[in-house]
Amino acid sequence: MPQQSAGHLIVESLKAHGVDRVFTVPGESYLDVLDGLYESGVQNVVCRQEGGVTYMAEAYGKLTGRPGVAMVTRGPGASNAFVGIHLAWQDSTALVLFVGLIPVGHRDKEAFQELDPHQWFGSQAKRVMILDEADRASEYVAKAFFAARSGRPGPVVVGLPEDVITQLTDAPVVPPLPVTEGAVSGTDLADLASALEHAERPAILLGGPRWTPEASRQVTAFAERHGIPVISDWRAGDRIPDDSPVDVGELGYGRTEATRRVLVDADVLLVVGTSLSDIPTDGFTLRQDPSAVNWIVNIDPSLRQHSGAVTRQILASPVAFGEAVEFLELAEHPDWSAWLAPAAQARQEHLRIPETAGNNAPGTADMELVMQELIKHLPEDAAMTTGSGNHTAWGARYVTKHQYPCHFSVRNGTMGYSVPAAVAVSLQEPERFVFSVSGDGELLMNMQELATAVQYGAHPLILVVDNSQFGTIRAHQENHYPGRISGTQLQNPDFATIARGYGAHGARLERNEDIERVVTEAVRAVTEQRVPALVHVIVDRAKLSPGM
């Protein structure tokens, strides 16, 4: 093999793993890798803050099923990137973060921007590695990608000392390591079928990582063939289409009582891809009876996050399980239509925008009417991104999810995700209509990534719900300290003007009468002019989210 630097070998190894795009904020600590990206064919998306870097890489991972790749420098850069590592850990998303480090000879001297990656990231990454031998550069890439993808996916951090990556090596590119999907044995399948056939009130809970569009279709078809109610885990509503006759709703905040009853009353619960964690179980209070019958299909042998009984675990990914049940036919079983119908009907009613929409304060626009207008323009494959907060419910509740993946959100409650995620999805699938629903508090945590969108040609539509407060915290505040508003109020700039300064389409919306015109113009900017669009919606601060 001809000699090349370890930094250049890392780039060649990324290409061997199918990496077409990386997200970075440049730093002097990994200049040789940046040089390797030059003329490599791998697009280097230069972001404006390291939190945006890891958010974009995480959204890329959710979209493609392949590890998103982020690159940042040491010290402050690594610190800013940590938020996305925590997200990838709790959301089980494959991500590889490369962090430039100080020279090996400067260690343990408190050198400029020195950090210990093991100490910093060890509790929130599947693996932390530091490249100390140039010859092992490609090996480390292969091991990082394998660790990020295998079992329950998650983030892996690779430290790159700046002197090591400039050293020459003739080591070859190490090919990707295959990742198992697990398997469903004949005995597993027969016993599961028997359990369902003898159930009076079966239910299926879908969520977690390692889904594919095909797995979603196969599991949905199995449930529909037999009329089994399907619940979605929190932030996982796109594993089954909203218009499926067996969809009974998403657990978590804003759910219906009917959805909760299905989880609680099911005499056999089949959990696929996810686990009974704190949000769907109301803080580990629902379905905690040790005698509950819970079949868990999960590729994670440790079942991290799971609470409650485990009747049987099938060590398989949703892909392997979907293949196993695609042609599975159950024998004679009780009629489940009366068990399914009330929850399915409640779900469909919950998705409808109420006739009372438009009852809002003067000088504001009603988000229910805004969503109603936006929905008219959405193609079936539209993708939605949301961060965290009450504002996310406007999209999560009313926008119909037709296919997987189409909703990119966060289970760790991080703010500032919606804009970077929308940029990443739009870059990866430029012909797809991508939009985000962002709160005013969330937007200013990463609005600067609009500059990244304009620079690289991403063109999402961003709806900003402006109630001039941190609404979720205000709601908790009123619950626990009624009438004592403290630390939750905001004074906002004109976001539409700022958007236009970035080169995006920007519009301000503060009257119901203007909704049709403003939304239509924003959609045209995205679909015809192919520029990002931002609609700054001034809303009634008393209406924090649907039903609140």
N, C-alpha and C positions, 0 to 999 in steps of 0.2 A: 504494500500500500504506500502511496506517496505521502510524504510528511505534510501535516497541516497543524495549525494550532488547535488546542483543545476546545477553544471557543468556537472555531469553525466546525469542528467535529460535532459539537452539540447541535449546531444548526442542521448539519447533514442528517443527524439522528432524528431530529424533529421531523424533517421531511420524510424519513423512512416510516415514521409513525402517522403519516397522513396529515400533519399539521399544515394548514393553509393560511393561518392568520394567528398572530400573537399580539398581545396588548401590553404596552410598555409605558413607563416614564423613564427617559434615559438617565444614566448615571455613569460617572467616570470609572466606577468599580467593575463594570462589565462591558467596556468598550469593545473588546475583541469579539464578543457575541454579537453586538450591534454591527460590527464590521462584517461578520459572517452572514448576517441577514441581507447585507447589500448585494443586490443581483441574485439572491437565492431563490426568488419566486415566492417566498413566504411574505405575506403582507405584514408590515409592522405598523399597527395602529397606535399612534402616539397619543396618549391621553393627557389630561390636564391635572390629574391628581391620582395618587396610587390607589385610593379607595375605588375610584372609577375603573382603574385597571383590573382589579380583582373582581369587581362586580360584573364587568363585561366578560371576563374569562369564565365566571360562574354561569352567566346566562348562556354563553356559547356551549358550555358543558351540558346544560339542561336541554338545549336545542338539538345538539348533534349526537349526544351520547358518548362523545369523545372528550378526553380531558381538555379543558380550556387552559391556555398557556399564558401566564403573566410573568413579566420581568420588571424588577424594580431594583433600586440601589439599597445600600445598607442603611442602618440607623433610621433617620426620619422616613425614608422611603419604605422600609420594611414595616415601620410602625404604622404608617398610613394604610398599608396593604393588609394589615391584620384583620380589619373588619370583614373583608371578603373571605379570609380563611375561616373565621368563625361561622360565616354563612355557609360555606361549602361543607363544613363539618356537620352542622346541625341539619342542613338540607340534603346531605348525602350526595353531593355533586362532585364528580371527578374534576380535579383542578391541579395543575402543577405550577408552583411559584418558584421562579429562579431569582435568587437574591445575590447581587454582587457583594463581595466581602473585602475586608482589608487584606493586605499581603500576609502570608503565613508568618513571616518573621516579625510582624507587628502585634501578634496576638498577646493577650494578657498584659498589655501595657496601657490600657485605656486609650488606644489610638483614636484618631478622628473617626467618628461614627461607628466605633466598634460595637458589635453585639454578638451574643452567643445564640445562634438559631435554635439549638436544642432547648435552651432555657426559655426563649421567647415563644416558640411555636410548639413545643413538645406536647402540650396538653390539648392542642386543637388541630393537630395534623396526624394523618395515619402514619407518616414516616417523615423524618428529618434527616437529610444526608448532607455532608460537606465534601466536596470534591477536593481531595488532597493529592491525587495522582492524575496527571494528564492522560495517561494511557487508559484510565477507567471512565473517561468522559461519556462515551457512548453507552457503556454498561449502566452508568447512573441514570441516563435518560430512560433506558429500557426498564430498569427497576422502578423508577418513579412512575412511569406510565402504568406499569402492571399494578403497583400498589394503589394508585389512584382509582383504577377501574375495577379491581377484583373485589369479591365479597360485597360488603356495603361500601359503595364508592365514597370518596372524600378527598381532601386536599393533601398534597405532598409538597414539601419544601426542600429545595436543593440549593445549598450555599456554594457560591463560586468565588473563591479567592482570586483577586485580580491578577496576581502573578502566576497562578497555576493555569489559568485559561489562556495565557499567552505562550505557554510552553508547547514545543512541537512534539507530535506523536505520529506514529505510523499505525496506530491501532485501527482496526476495521470498524465499520458501523455494525452495531449489534441489532439484529432484527427484533421486531415487537414480540413480546411474550404473550402467548394466547391466554385468555381469561375464560374460565369455565362458567357456564350458565347453570350448573347443577343439573338435577334430573328428578323426574317424578317416576318412581318405580311402579310396576304393575300392581304391587300390593298397596302402595300409597293410593293409587287411583281407585282401586276396588274398595278399599276401606272408606275413602272419602265419599264415593258414590253411595255406599251403604248408609253412612251417617246422614247424608242429605236426604236420601229416600225415606228415612225413618223420622225426619224432622217435621214438626208441625209448623215451625216459624223459622225457616232458614234465612240467612242474610249473608251478603258478601261485602267486605270492606276493602276498597282499592286505594292504593297510594304508594308512596315511596319511589325509589330510583329504579333504573335499569328497565324501564318500559320502552317499547317501540310502538309505532302506529299499528303494526301487525298484531302485537300482543294485546293491545287495547281492543282491536277488532275481535280477536278470538275470544277473549274473556267476556266481552260484552255479548257476543253471539251466544255463548254458552248460557249466560244468565237469562237472556231473552228467550231462548228456546224453552226454558223450564220455568220462567216466570218468577225468578228469585230476586227479591229486592236488593239493589246495590247502593251502598253508601259510599261516599267519597271522603277520604281523609281531608283534614284542613289543608288548604292551598293545593289540593290535588284533584280538583273538579274536572280536569280534562282527561282523566283516564277512561271516562265513559261519556258519550255525548249527552248533553242536557235534555235532548228531545227523545232519548231512549224511554220506552214504556216501563222499564224497570228501574230507572234512576229515581232515587228517593231523597237526594240532596247531599249536601256537604256538611260534615261535622265542623265544629269550631264556632267562632263568633258569628252571630247573625243567622244561625241555623233555625229550622222550624222545630216545634215540639214533636211533630210526627217523625222527623229524622232521628231525634234523640230516642224516641220510643222504640224504633226499629233496632237500634244498637242495644238498648237495655233488655228488650223482650225477646230477642232472637234466642231460640233454644239451641241452634247450631250457627256459629259465626265463622265464616271462612275469610281469613285476612290474607290478602295477596299483595306482596311487595312492601308492606308497611308493618306497623305494630300498634298496639294500644298504648299510645304515649299520653302525655298530660293534657293536650288540647282536646282531642276527641273524647277523652274520658272525664272532662271537667275537673282537671287537677287530680287525677288518679282517684276519682270517686265513683265513676260509672263502670259497670261490668268488672268489678273487682272480686266477685264471689269466687272462692276457690273451686266451686263445683261447676262453674260456667264451662260450656263446651266451646273451645276456641281452637280451630285448626289454623295454624300459622304457616303460610308459604312465604319463606324469606330466605335469601341467599346468605344472610349474616348468621353464622352459627352462634354468635354470642347474644343475639336478639337485644342489642342495645336499645334503650328507650322503652322496651316493652314492659307493661305492667299487667297483672292479673294472671289467670290460669293459662296454661298451654296444654291442650289435650294431645296435640301432635304437631310437630314441626316437620315440614317438608322443605329440605334444603335445595331450593330452586329459585331462579330468578323469574320474573313475570314472563320472560321470553320462553323459558322451558315450560312453565305452567300453561301458558297459552297454547303451545303446541300439543300439550298433553290433553287438554280438555276440548280442543277444537271439534273433535268428533265423538266426545263422550256423551252417551245417551243414558239418562237415568231410567231405572225401572219404575214400575208403578209406585206412586207416592201420593200423599194427601193433596187435596186441592188447595193451592196457595193463593188463589186470586183474591180472596177476601182479606188475606194478610197483606198483600201487596197494594191493593187499590187505594186505601185511604192515604197512605204515605206518598204514593206516586201522584195522586191528585193534589195533595197539599204542596208537593214540590212544584208542579206546574203552575199552580196559583201564585206561589211565592215568586216565580220568575216574571210575572206580569207587572207592568208598571200600573199603579193604581189610578183610578179615575179621578182621585182627589189631587193629582199632581198639579202644581201651579199655585198652590196655597203658600206663597212665600212673601217675605217682607219687600216693600218697595225698594228700588235701587239694587235688586239682586236678581239672579236667574236661578230657576229651580233645576237642580241636577237631574231629577227624574225626567224632565222635559228635554234636557240636554242629551241624556243617554238615549231617550226615545228617538231623537233626531239622528244621532250618530249611528244608531243601529240600522237605520234605513240605508246607510251607505256602506255597511260592512259586508265584504264577501265572506263566504263560508270558511275560508282558511285564514281569516284575520287573526293576528296574534296580539295579545294584550299583556302589558307588563305593569305590575303594581309593586310598591314597596310595602310600607307598614303604616297602619293608621286607619281610623274610621272611614276615611275617604275611599279606601280601596273597595268598600262594599258596593259603591255605585257600579263599578264594572263587574266585580265578581258575581253580584246577584243578577244583574239584568242582561248582561251580554251572553248570548247563547254560545256554549263551547261545543264545537262540532267535531273536533279531531284532536289527536294527541301528536305533538305538544302544541298548545295554543295559549296557555296562561302561565306566565313566568312571574313568580312571586317569591316570597321569603317566609320560611318557617321560623327563622330566628328573630323576627321582629325588627330587623335593621331598617333604618330610614335612608333615603338617598339612592335606592336601587333602581327606581322606575326608569329614569332617564338613561343611565348607562346601559341598562338591560335592553331598552328599546333600540338604542344605537347598535348594540351588538347583534341583535336579531335582524335588524334592517340591513346591516352590512352583510350578514351571512345569507339572507334570503331577500335580495333587493326587489324582487317582483311581488313580495308579500305585503299586504297592508298591515302595518304595525302601529299600535297606539299605546299610550300609557295614561294612567290616571294617577296624578300626583297631588299630594297635599301641598299647601303653601309652605309649611314648615319643612317638609321633606325636600321640596324642589331646590331650596337654596343650599342644601347639603352637597348637591352635585350638578347644579344647572350648568356649570362651566363645560360639561361634556357636550353641550350643544355645539361648541366650537369644534369638537372632534367630529360630530355628525356632519357639519358643513364641510370640513376639510376632506373627509373621506367619502362623501356622497350618500350617507345614510339619510333617510327621510321619514322618520316617524312623526305621528301626530301626538302632541302632548296636551292633555287636558289638565289644567291646574285648578284645583278646588280651593278657593281662597275664602276661608272664614276668619282670617286674621287671628288665629290661635292654634296652639297645639291641641287639637280637638279631642284626641283620645285621652290625653292626660287631663284635660278639662272635664271630660265625662267622669273619670275616676275621682277627680277632685270634688265634683258636685255630689258624687255618691258618698264620699267619706267625710268631706268638709263642706257641706252645702252653704252656698252664699259667700264663701271665702275664696275668691279667685286670686291665686298667687302664682306668679311665674309661668303663666301659660298664654299670655296675650302677646300679639305680634303687631308690628307696624310694617307693612310690606311695600316694596317698590312696585312700579308698573312693570309686571313681568313681560307684557307684550312688547313694550319698548325695548327692554333688554334683549328679547329674542330677535327683534329686528336688527339690533346692533351686532348680533352674532352672524347675521345673514340669513336668518330663518324668517318665515312668515309669522307675524305676531298679531293677535287680535284680542281685544278686551270685550267681555260679555257681561252686561249687568242689567239686561231687561229680557223678559221672556219673549217679547215681540221680535227680538233680534236673533233668536237662537237659530232658526232655519238658515238665515243668510250667513251668519258667522261660521256655523259648522260646515255649511256647503262650501264656502270659500276656503276654509282650512283643508277640507278633503281634496279640493281641486289642487291646492298648492302641493300636497303630498303626492297625488296620483298623476297630475299632469306636468307641473313644474318640477316635481321630484326634489323638493327642498323640505327640510323639517318645518313643521308648523306648531305653533303654541297658541292655545286659547286660554286666556286668563279669565276664569269664571268667578265672578263675585257672588257668593252664595249667602243665604240666610244662616247666620251663625247658630241659630237655634235648631237647625236641621243638620245634625252632625253626620248622619248616614241614614239609609232607608229604615224607617220605623223608629228613629231616635229623634 
